[in-house]
Amino acid sequence: MIDFEKMDGLVPGIVQDARTGEVLMLGFLNPVSYAKTLETGFVTFWSRTRRKLWMKGETSGNRLRIISASTDCDNDTLLFRVEVEGDGLVCHEGTVSCFTRTIDVAAQTTEAANDK
């Protein structure tokens, strides 16, 4: 049973390429979008900004076909391993993954240490 109560009715849904293992994106699901996801076999999120269901790739053609799904040990986060349909560009910025902005962790760690 997915625990939708911890985050006011939402759970994070991590999307990973089933073939490469690359993390593609993260979205949020509510009970309705989760049920729709299971019904269709394609990841469907709850858009927090538009306040409506949103099937990723519905307009772009880059739908996320579920290969497998799992939950974490607390049942409050979902992991979808998917095959991307279309041209494979999952991010709305035209990249394969939404995770493209590198953080210089070493510089951040040094800066934080210097602030103490």
N, C-alpha and C positions, 0 to 999 in steps of 0.2 A: 504494500500500500504506500503510495507516494505521499509524503508529508507536505501538504500545501499550506499548512497553518503557520509555520515558522516565519515566512516572509509575506504575511498578509495575502495568502492565496496564490502565491507564485513560487516556482522553483526555477533555478538556473538550468539551462539545457546547453551542454557543451557539444559542439559538432566537430567530429574528427573524420578525416578521409580514411575510409576503411583500407585502402590500398597502401597509402604512404605513411599513415599515422599522424600526418600534420593536423594540428588543431586549426579549424577553419573559422569558427565564430562561436559566439555565445549569445543566447537569447533567453527569454523567459517564457514559461508555460504556466497556464492556469489549468484547472480540471477540464474545461471545455476544449482548450487547444490540445491538451494531452490526449483526450478521447479522440479528437479529430486526427491527430498524428497516428494513433493506433488503427483507426478506421481506414485511413488512406494509404498508410505506408510511407508517407512523406512528412517531414518535420513541419509542423505548424506551430507558430509561436503566438503569444499574446503581445501585441504592440502596446507598450506602456504609454507611448506618446500619442498614438492615434486611438487608443482604447478600443481595439478591435482585433479579431483573429487575422493572422498574417501567415500565409504559406510562403516560405522562402522560395523565391524563384517563380512565383506565380505569373509575374509579368515579364521577367528577364529570360525565363526558360531554364534557369540554373537551379532546378528543384533538387532537394536533398532526399534521395531515395534511401530509406533505412535498410542497412544490411544487418545490424544488430543494435540492441539497446540494453543499457544496464543502469543501475542506480548505485549511489555510494552507500557506505555502511549505515548512514543515518536516514536513508530514504528521502533526502531533501535536495538532491542534485541528480540530474540525468546526463548520461553520456550516450550520444547517438553516433554510431559508426555508419558512415553514409557513402554512397556513390553519387557524385554530383552529375546531374544531367546538363545538357547544353554545352557551353564553351568552358565550363569549370571555374568561372570567375564568380566566386561567392560574395565577395565584398562589394558594396555599392560604390566603392571607389575604383572598381575595375581590377582588383587583384584576387588571386586565388584564396588568400586568407585575409581576415580582418586584422590579424596580428602582424603588422609590418613596421611598427614604429618602435625602434630599438631604444631602450633605456640604458644609459651608461651606468650600470650598477656600481662599478668601482668608484666612479666620481661621486655618485650619490652617497656611498658608504663613507668615503673620505670626508665629504662635506658635513655629513651628520656627525662624524667623530670630532671634527674641528669645532662644531657648534657646542660641544659639551664643556 
